[in-house]
Amino acid sequence: MNLQGLVEQVVGGLGFELVDLEVSPKGRLLRVFIDIERGVTVDDCATVSNQLTRVFEVENVDYDRLEVSSPGLDRPLKKLADFERFAGQEAQVKLLAPVGNQKNFMGVLGGVKDGAVVLSTEKGEFVFAFDQIDKARLVPKF
């Protein structure tokens, strides 16, 4: 059984987007991060948690603790669609391999162009292949 697929199906069926799923090394803690355009409420987290608990019982998923929450203001960008959706917002991008002796970049997302991520920084515009990105997060504005 594919846990990621199962969680994605349940969360999507409830009208939410699965942003991330974290499983502790021994699989005892499951962290589910959900999002919805209007913003995630505590009631949303409770609804998803209750539904996942029922599904996990039926599917015999063994775990000790389940946490459901929003991705937060510094939301991770995991899918190519995330980079398109949050175009115009500031983000931090960490690459797997350096470009010009630099792995960490901060700038404004320019969306996606030919399957690559566009980032405008103080040093100019960069285009990164999606598979070269190790981690990316939005930079919260207060």
N, CA, C and O atoms as a DFTB+ gen file, in Angstrom:
568 C
 N C O
     1  1       0.837      -1.189       0.000
     2  2       0.000       0.000       0.000
     3  2       0.880       1.250       0.000
     4  3       1.870       1.328       0.728
     5  1       0.505       2.217      -0.822
     6  2       1.245       3.465      -0.942
     7  2       0.600       4.503      -0.013
     8  3      -0.484       5.009      -0.301
     9  1       1.273       4.816       1.101
    10  2       0.731       5.747       2.090
    11  2       0.508       7.132       1.491
    12  3      -0.526       7.754       1.732
    13  1       1.472       7.615       0.714
    14  2       1.359       8.937       0.082
    15  2       0.106       9.001      -0.793
    16  3      -0.664       9.958      -0.715
    17  1      -0.091       7.992      -1.614
    18  2      -1.258       7.951      -2.499
    19  2      -2.564       7.882      -1.728
    20  3      -3.546       8.526      -2.098
    21  1      -2.576       7.097      -0.653
    22  2      -3.766       6.957       0.181
    23  2      -4.134       8.296       0.825
    24  3      -5.291       8.716       0.785
    25  1      -3.142       8.959       1.415
    26  2      -3.385      10.249       2.069
    27  2      -3.829      11.287       1.037
    28  3      -4.748      12.067       1.287
    29  1      -3.175      11.289      -0.117
    30  2      -3.527      12.247      -1.174
    31  2      -4.977      12.047      -1.636
    32  3      -5.693      13.018      -1.881
    33  1      -5.397      10.804      -1.750
    34  2      -6.758      10.493      -2.173
    35  2      -7.778      10.987      -1.139
    36  3      -8.785      11.594      -1.504
    37  1      -7.523      10.732       0.135
    38  2      -8.445      11.150       1.204
    39  2      -8.509      12.670       1.292
    40  3      -9.596      13.247       1.326
    41  1      -7.347      13.319       1.330
    42  2      -7.278      14.773       1.459
    43  2      -7.933      15.444       0.240
    44  3      -8.708      16.388       0.391
    45  1      -7.621      14.957      -0.948
    46  2      -8.210      15.501      -2.171
    47  2      -9.714      15.291      -2.213
    48  3     -10.453      16.158      -2.680
    49  1     -10.168      14.151      -1.730
    50  2     -11.601      13.852      -1.695
    51  2     -12.373      14.802      -0.799
    52  3     -13.568      15.020      -0.996
    53  1     -11.694      15.362       0.180
    54  2     -12.320      16.329       1.084
    55  2     -12.208      17.766       0.559
    56  3     -12.696      18.703       1.191
    57  1     -11.562      17.930      -0.600
    58  2     -11.458      19.254      -1.210
    59  2     -10.203      20.028      -0.850
    60  3     -10.112      21.225      -1.124
    61  1      -9.238      19.359      -0.240
    62  2      -7.997      20.015       0.150
    63  2      -6.847      19.562      -0.745
    64  3      -6.948      18.562      -1.456
    65  1      -5.761      20.316      -0.694
    66  2      -4.537      19.945      -1.396
    67  2      -3.563      19.368      -0.382
    68  3      -3.358      19.951       0.683
    69  1      -2.964      18.236      -0.700
    70  2      -1.906      17.686       0.150
    71  2      -0.612      18.396      -0.220
    72  3      -0.105      18.234      -1.331
    73  1      -0.078      19.182       0.708
    74  2       1.158      19.927       0.465
    75  2       2.355      19.040       0.743
    76  3       3.314      19.018      -0.028
    77  1       2.299      18.304       1.854
    78  2       3.436      17.461       2.232
    79  2       2.975      16.385       3.203
    80  3       1.987      16.549       3.918
    81  1       3.704      15.296       3.211
    82  2       3.484      14.208       4.161
    83  2       4.848      13.846       4.727
    84  3       5.758      13.470       3.989
    85  1       4.981      13.962       6.042
    86  2       6.229      13.590       6.707
    87  2       5.965      12.362       7.557
    88  3       4.986      12.305       8.302
    89  1       6.847      11.381       7.439
    90  2       6.747      10.159       8.230
    91  2       8.033      10.029       9.033
    92  3       9.128      10.077       8.472
    93  1       7.903       9.865      10.347
    94  2       9.095       9.725      11.184
    95  2       9.851       8.465      10.773
    96  3       9.267       7.561      10.176
    97  1      11.156       8.396      11.089
    98  2      11.969       7.250      10.653
    99  2      11.364       5.873      10.963
   100  3      11.504       4.943      10.168
   101  1      10.709       5.746      12.088
   102  2      10.121       4.450      12.437
   103  2       8.647       4.383      12.055
   104  3       7.972       3.395      12.346
   105  1       8.146       5.431      11.405
   106  2       6.768       5.441      10.947
   107  2       5.738       5.616      12.048
   108  3       4.557       5.341      11.839
   109  1       6.165       6.066      13.210
   110  2       5.247       6.188      14.347
   111  2       4.498       7.524      14.351
   112  3       3.405       7.619      14.910
   113  1       5.081       8.557      13.730
   114  2       4.457       9.873      13.659
   115  2       4.197      10.228      12.203
   116  3       5.102      10.165      11.370
   117  1       2.968      10.598      11.901
   118  2       2.594      11.020      10.554
   119  2       2.193      12.489      10.622
   120  3       1.296      12.858      11.380
   121  1       2.856      13.323       9.832
   122  2       2.498      14.747       9.757
   123  2       1.944      15.021       8.368
   124  3       2.600      14.747       7.362
   125  1       0.750      15.556       8.321
   126  2       0.066      15.842       7.065
   127  2      -0.145      17.354       6.986
   128  3      -0.727      17.956       7.888
   129  1       0.329      17.954       5.912
   130  2       0.174      19.392       5.707
   131  2      -0.815      19.600       4.566
   132  3      -0.608      19.112       3.455
   133  1      -1.900      20.335       4.853
   134  2      -2.960      20.550       3.879
   135  2      -3.100      22.036       3.566
   136  3      -2.673      22.892       4.340
   137  1      -3.705      22.324       2.416
   138  2      -3.967      23.720       2.055
   139  2      -5.263      23.779       1.270
   140  3      -5.710      22.792       0.685
   141  1      -5.845      24.955       1.275
   142  2      -7.035      25.257       0.490
   143  2      -6.980      26.754       0.235
   144  3      -6.477      27.506       1.070
   145  1      -7.487      27.189      -0.899
   146  2      -7.313      28.577      -1.317
   147  2      -7.782      29.599      -0.273
   148  3      -7.145      30.640      -0.108
   149  1      -8.871      29.324       0.423
   150  2      -9.407      30.263       1.412
   151  2      -8.602      30.297       2.702
   152  3      -8.819      31.165       3.547
   153  1      -7.676      29.358       2.859
   154  2      -6.887      29.250       4.092
   155  2      -7.413      28.116       4.954
   156  3      -8.607      27.817       4.936
   157  1      -6.530      27.491       5.703
   158  2      -6.868      26.324       6.512
   159  2      -7.276      26.766       7.921
   160  3      -6.604      27.587       8.544
   161  1      -8.382      26.212       8.409
   162  2      -8.849      26.496       9.769
   163  2      -8.587      25.285      10.667
   164  3      -8.239      24.205      10.189
   165  1      -8.756      25.483      11.956
   166  2      -8.610      24.382      12.915
   167  2      -9.656      23.313      12.633
   168  3      -9.370      22.120      12.734
   169  1     -10.868      23.735      12.278
   170  2     -11.924      22.774      11.945
   171  2     -11.561      21.932      10.725
   172  3     -11.882      20.745      10.666
   173  1     -10.887      22.552       9.747
   174  2     -10.433      21.805       8.569
   175  2      -9.462      20.703       8.989
   176  3      -9.563      19.566       8.530
   177  1      -8.529      21.051       9.861
   178  2      -7.541      20.071      10.331
   179  2      -8.224      18.924      11.067
   180  3      -7.856      17.762      10.897
   181  1      -9.221      19.255      11.885
   182  2      -9.958      18.228      12.621
   183  2     -10.721      17.316      11.666
   184  3     -10.739      16.099      11.854
   185  1     -11.346      17.889      10.650
   186  2     -12.096      17.101       9.665
   187  2     -11.178      16.119       8.952
   188  3     -11.494      14.935       8.834
   189  1     -10.039      16.615       8.477
   190  2      -9.086      15.760       7.762
   191  2      -8.523      14.695       8.701
   192  3      -8.395      13.532       8.316
   193  1      -8.189      15.085       9.922
   194  2      -7.648      14.148      10.901
   195  2      -8.641      13.019      11.189
   196  3      -8.261      11.849      11.213
   197  1      -9.899      13.367      11.406
   198  2     -10.926      12.347      11.690
   199  2     -11.099      11.392      10.516
   200  3     -11.217      10.181      10.706
   201  1     -11.114      11.934       9.310
   202  2     -11.287      11.088       8.127
   203  2     -10.081      10.170       7.925
   204  3     -10.239       8.983       7.637
   205  1      -8.873      10.726       8.077
   206  2      -7.664       9.901       7.933
   207  2      -7.618       8.803       8.991
   208  3      -7.227       7.674       8.693
   209  1      -8.008       9.120      10.210
   210  2      -8.010       8.127      11.292
   211  2      -8.906       6.947      10.919
   212  3      -8.527       5.791      11.109
   213  1     -10.104       7.243      10.384
   214  2     -11.019       6.170       9.978
   215  2     -10.427       5.339       8.830
   216  3     -10.482       4.109       8.852
   217  1      -9.869       6.017       7.842
   218  2      -9.298       5.315       6.690
   219  2      -8.100       4.463       7.118
   220  3      -7.960       3.325       6.671
   221  1      -7.238       5.005       7.981
   222  2      -6.069       4.260       8.449
   223  2      -6.489       3.013       9.219
   224  3      -5.816       1.985       9.151
   225  1      -7.593       3.099       9.947
   226  2      -8.081       1.938      10.693
   227  2      -8.531       0.843       9.724
   228  3      -8.222      -0.332       9.921
   229  1      -9.252       1.228       8.693
   230  2      -9.732       0.269       7.688
   231  2      -8.562      -0.331       6.907
   232  3      -8.550      -1.527       6.616
   233  1      -7.574       0.510       6.570
   234  2      -6.433       0.074       5.754
   235  2      -5.293      -0.521       6.588
   236  3      -4.254      -0.883       6.036
   237  1      -5.474      -0.625       7.899
   238  2      -4.465      -1.174       8.818
   239  2      -3.133      -0.437       8.749
   240  3      -2.074      -1.065       8.724
   241  1      -3.183       0.897       8.718
   242  2      -1.962       1.704       8.761
   243  2      -1.544       1.808      10.225
   244  3      -2.317       2.266      11.067
   245  1      -0.322       1.383      10.521
   246  2       0.183       1.355      11.889
   247  2       0.950       2.646      12.194
   248  3       1.954       2.944      11.547
   249  1       0.478       3.399      13.169
   250  2       1.124       4.654      13.575
   251  2       0.717       4.947      15.018
   252  3      -0.253       4.379      15.521
   253  1       1.452       5.827      15.676
   254  2       1.117       6.227      17.044
   255  2       0.420       7.578      17.087
   256  3      -0.519       7.777      17.858
   257  1       0.885       8.509      16.251
   258  2       0.350       9.872      16.319
   259  2       0.180      10.456      14.926
   260  3       1.017      10.264      14.045
   261  1      -0.924      11.176      14.746
   262  2      -1.230      11.841      13.486
   263  2      -1.376      13.332      13.761
   264  3      -2.127      13.735      14.648
   265  1      -0.654      14.149      12.995
   266  2      -0.764      15.600      13.101
   267  2      -1.187      16.141      11.743
   268  3      -0.594      15.799      10.720
   269  1      -2.207      16.980      11.737
   270  2      -2.678      17.613      10.502
   271  2      -2.612      19.118      10.723
   272  3      -3.137      19.627      11.713
   273  1      -1.963      19.835       9.798
   274  2      -1.853      21.286       9.940
   275  2      -1.714      21.959       8.586
   276  3      -1.584      21.305       7.551
   277  1      -1.745      23.285       8.622
   278  2      -1.500      24.059       7.401
   279  2       0.008      24.080       7.169
   280  3       0.777      23.791       8.086
   281  1       0.437      24.416       5.961
   282  2       1.878      24.454       5.686
   283  2       2.572      25.671       6.290
   284  3       3.801      25.725       6.312
   285  1       1.816      26.641       6.778
   286  2       2.413      27.824       7.390
   287  2       2.725      28.900       6.362
   288  3       2.558      28.699       5.160
   289  1       3.184      30.050       6.858
   290  2       3.490      31.180       5.991
   291  2       4.700      30.904       5.100
   292  3       4.787      31.415       3.983
   293  1       5.633      30.090       5.604
   294  2       6.828      29.746       4.823
   295  2       6.613      28.405       4.117
   296  3       7.453      27.507       4.168
   297  1       5.477      28.307       3.468
   298  2       5.035      27.083       2.804
   299  2       6.116      26.503       1.900
   300  3       6.732      27.232       1.123
   301  1       6.349      25.198       1.994
   302  2       7.287      24.567       1.056
   303  2       6.659      24.479      -0.328
   304  3       5.449      24.303      -0.467
   305  1       7.488      24.602      -1.333
   306  2       7.054      24.461      -2.729
   307  2       7.565      23.111      -3.204
   308  3       8.769      22.928      -3.384
   309  1       6.663      22.173      -3.405
   310  2       7.043      20.793      -3.694
   311  2       6.804      20.381      -5.143
   312  3       7.538      19.562      -5.696
   313  1       5.774      20.956      -5.746
   314  2       5.378      20.559      -7.098
   315  2       5.629      21.713      -8.057
   316  3       5.672      22.876      -7.654
   317  1       5.791      21.378      -9.318
   318  2       5.985      22.405     -10.337
   319  2       4.805      23.383     -10.341
   320  3       4.985      24.582     -10.556
   321  1       3.610      22.864     -10.105
   322  2       2.412      23.712     -10.071
   323  2       2.489      24.756      -8.949
   324  3       1.913      25.837      -9.074
   325  1       3.196      24.441      -7.854
   326  2       3.353      25.405      -6.752
   327  2       4.117      26.639      -7.213
   328  3       3.784      27.761      -6.830
   329  1       5.138      26.430      -8.035
   330  2       5.956      27.551      -8.514
   331  2       5.147      28.449      -9.452
   332  3       5.369      29.659      -9.513
   333  1       4.220      27.853     -10.171
   334  2       3.338      28.623     -11.050
   335  2       2.299      29.376     -10.222
   336  3       2.043      30.558     -10.450
   337  1       1.709      28.676      -9.263
   338  2       0.652      29.250      -8.419
   339  2       1.136      30.456      -7.623
   340  3       0.397      31.426      -7.454
   341  1       2.366      30.402      -7.135
   342  2       2.880      31.462      -6.273
   343  2       3.802      32.435      -7.014
   344  3       4.620      33.116      -6.396
   345  1       3.664      32.493      -8.329
   346  2       4.438      33.457      -9.126
   347  2       4.158      34.865      -8.601
   348  3       3.018      35.213      -8.294
   349  1       5.224      35.668      -8.504
   350  2       5.101      37.023      -7.990
   351  2       5.408      37.134      -6.510
   352  3       5.505      38.239      -5.977
   353  1       5.562      35.994      -5.834
   354  2       5.891      36.007      -4.407
   355  2       7.374      35.685      -4.209
   356  3       8.013      35.058      -5.055
   357  1       7.895      36.129      -3.075
   358  2       9.304      35.907      -2.772
   359  2       9.510      34.482      -2.256
   360  3       8.693      33.954      -1.502
   361  1      10.613      33.877      -2.676
   362  2      10.904      32.497      -2.286
   363  2      12.398      32.288      -2.089
   364  3      13.225      33.009      -2.647
   365  1      12.723      31.285      -1.284
   366  2      14.102      30.815      -1.111
   367  2      14.193      29.484      -1.853
   368  3      13.326      28.622      -1.709
   369  1      15.240      29.329      -2.640
   370  2      15.435      28.104      -3.411
   371  2      16.827      27.574      -3.124
   372  3      17.814      28.304      -3.218
   373  1      16.899      26.283      -2.768
   374  2      18.188      25.617      -2.545
   375  2      18.340      24.549      -3.617
   376  3      17.457      23.713      -3.809
   377  1      19.473      24.588      -4.313
   378  2      19.730      23.652      -5.403
   379  2      20.519      22.437      -4.927
   380  3      21.196      22.491      -3.901
   381  1      20.430      21.355      -5.669
   382  2      21.214      20.157      -5.381
   383  2      22.691      20.383      -5.709
   384  3      23.572      19.921      -4.984
   385  1      22.952      21.097      -6.806
   386  2      24.325      21.378      -7.234
   387  2      24.474      22.889      -7.431
   388  3      23.537      23.548      -7.882
   389  1      25.634      23.437      -7.101
   390  2      25.802      24.891      -7.218
   391  2      25.766      25.401      -8.660
   392  3      26.153      24.711      -9.604
   393  1      25.289      26.628      -8.785
   394  2      25.305      27.360     -10.048
   395  2      26.157      28.596      -9.776
   396  3      25.769      29.457      -8.987
   397  1      27.308      28.684     -10.422
   398  2      28.204      29.808     -10.164
   399  2      28.637      29.881      -8.709
   400  3      28.627      30.957      -8.112
   401  1      29.016      28.747      -8.131
   402  2      29.446      28.637      -6.731
   403  2      28.375      29.012      -5.726
   404  3      28.695      29.376      -4.594
   405  1      27.114      28.932      -6.110
   406  2      26.018      29.297      -5.215
   407  2      24.924      28.250      -5.294
   408  3      24.501      27.859      -6.382
   409  1      24.457      27.790      -4.107
   410  2      23.370      26.814      -4.044
   411  2      22.063      27.433      -3.551
   412  3      20.978      26.947      -3.870
   413  1      22.177      28.512      -2.770
   414  2      20.996      29.140      -2.178
   415  2      20.680      30.453      -2.881
   416  3      21.550      31.305      -3.062
   417  1      19.427      30.599      -3.270
   418  2      18.988      31.797      -3.978
   419  2      17.717      32.326      -3.325
   420  3      16.895      31.555      -2.829
   421  1      17.564      33.644      -3.330
   422  2      16.333      34.257      -2.858
   423  2      15.905      35.282      -3.896
   424  3      16.711      36.074      -4.383
   425  1      14.625      35.250      -4.223
   426  2      14.120      36.195      -5.206
   427  2      12.625      36.046      -5.389
   428  3      11.951      35.388      -4.597
   429  1      12.118      36.659      -6.434
   430  2      10.688      36.628      -6.738
   431  2      10.440      35.568      -7.806
   432  3      11.103      35.538      -8.843
   433  1       9.472      34.702      -7.529
   434  2       9.136      33.640      -8.470
   435  2       8.537      34.238      -9.740
   436  3       7.647      35.087      -9.692
   437  1       9.041      33.779     -10.855
   438  2       8.543      34.232     -12.146
   439  2       7.693      33.186     -12.841
   440  3       7.397      33.301     -14.030
   441  1       7.304      32.168     -12.094
   442  2       6.481      31.112     -12.668
   443  2       7.321      30.002     -13.264
   444  3       8.462      29.779     -12.860
   445  1       6.738      29.305     -14.236
   446  2       7.380      28.152     -14.869
   447  2       7.467      28.411     -16.370
   448  3       6.512      28.873     -16.996
   449  1       8.635      28.101     -16.931
   450  2       8.869      28.312     -18.361
   451  2       9.526      27.049     -18.918
   452  3      10.642      26.704     -18.530
   453  1       8.845      26.376     -19.810
   454  2       9.342      25.129     -20.420
   455  2       9.741      24.094     -19.367
   456  3      10.765      23.427     -19.509
   457  1       8.939      23.960     -18.318
   458  2       9.193      22.966     -17.276
   459  2      10.296      23.334     -16.315
   460  3      10.734      22.491     -15.532
   461  1      10.764      24.592     -16.353
   462  2      11.817      25.055     -15.442
   463  2      11.287      26.232     -14.620
   464  3      10.383      26.949     -15.049
   465  1      11.860      26.413     -13.446
   466  2      11.433      27.460     -12.521
   467  2      12.219      28.742     -12.785
   468  3      13.444      28.718     -12.911
   469  1      11.501      29.853     -12.868
   470  2      12.112      31.154     -13.110
   471  2      12.138      31.925     -11.788
   472  3      11.128      32.026     -11.091
   473  1      13.320      32.467     -11.459
   474  2      13.490      33.232     -10.222
   475  2      14.256      34.515     -10.527
   476  3      15.361      34.474     -11.068
   477  1      13.664      35.647     -10.179
   478  2      14.319      36.946     -10.373
   479  2      14.980      37.364      -9.076
   480  3      14.314      37.533      -8.054
   481  1      16.317      37.531      -9.121
   482  2      17.072      37.909      -7.931
   483  2      17.746      39.259      -8.182
   484  3      17.623      39.846      -9.257
   485  1      18.460      39.732      -7.159
   486  2      19.212      40.984      -7.295
   487  2      20.300      40.857      -8.360
   488  3      20.707      41.851      -8.961
   489  1      20.768      39.627      -8.588
   490  2      21.839      39.381      -9.569
   491  2      21.297      39.053     -10.950
   492  3      22.063      38.719     -11.854
   493  1      19.976      39.146     -11.122
   494  2      19.375      38.864     -12.421
   495  2      18.398      37.708     -12.366
   496  3      18.066      37.201     -11.294
   497  1      17.940      37.300     -13.546
   498  2      16.957      36.218     -13.635
   499  2      17.664      34.877     -13.828
   500  3      18.576      34.748     -14.644
   501  1      17.219      33.885     -13.056
   502  2      17.763      32.530     -13.143
   503  2      16.645      31.582     -13.540
   504  3      15.487      31.770     -13.166
   505  1      17.008      30.564     -14.301
   506  2      16.060      29.521     -14.685
   507  2      16.662      28.194     -14.223
   508  3      17.743      27.801     -14.661
   509  1      15.938      27.512     -13.327
   510  2      16.424      26.260     -12.750
   511  2      15.551      25.098     -13.214
   512  3      14.324      25.177     -13.180
   513  1      16.198      24.023     -13.646
   514  2      15.446      22.805     -13.959
   515  2      14.793      22.319     -12.671
   516  3      15.424      22.320     -11.614
   517  1      13.535      21.905     -12.754
   518  2      12.797      21.501     -11.552
   519  2      13.513      20.384     -10.789
   520  3      13.523      20.387      -9.558
   521  1      14.109      19.434     -11.504
   522  2      14.779      18.311     -10.830
   523  2      16.113      18.701     -10.190
   524  3      16.732      17.876      -9.519
   525  1      16.564      19.937     -10.384
   526  2      17.795      20.414      -9.731
   527  2      17.513      21.138      -8.415
   528  3      18.439      21.519      -7.700
   529  1      16.222      21.327      -8.098
   530  2      15.846      22.027      -6.866
   531  2      15.752      21.028      -5.724
   532  3      15.008      20.049      -5.793
   533  1      16.524      21.293      -4.665
   534  2      16.491      20.441      -3.481
   535  2      15.323      20.824      -2.592
   536  3      14.510      19.977      -2.223
   537  1      15.239      22.115      -2.246
   538  2      14.175      22.632      -1.390
   539  2      13.806      24.031      -1.839
   540  3      14.635      24.775      -2.362
   541  1      12.543      24.376      -1.624
   542  2      12.094      25.733      -1.918
   543  2      10.970      26.080      -0.958
   544  3      10.119      25.246      -0.647
   545  1      10.979      27.334      -0.490
   546  2       9.955      27.813       0.441
   547  2       9.582      29.239       0.109
   548  3      10.390      30.007      -0.414
   549  1       8.339      29.582       0.421
   550  2       7.930      30.984       0.318
   551  2       8.582      31.757       1.461
   552  3       8.823      31.201       2.533
   553  1       8.861      33.015       1.237
   554  2       9.394      33.888       2.290
   555  2       8.212      34.678       2.839
   556  3       7.594      35.451       2.107
   557  1       7.888      34.493       4.126
   558  2       6.713      35.178       4.685
   559  2       6.907      36.690       4.758
   560  3       8.005      37.176       5.031
   561  1       5.837      37.414       4.512
   562  2       5.826      38.867       4.618
   563  2       4.995      39.266       5.828
   564  3       3.841      38.858       5.956
   565  1       5.575      40.053       6.705
   566  2       4.851      40.476       7.911
   567  2       4.496      41.941       7.829
   568  3       3.884      42.480       8.750
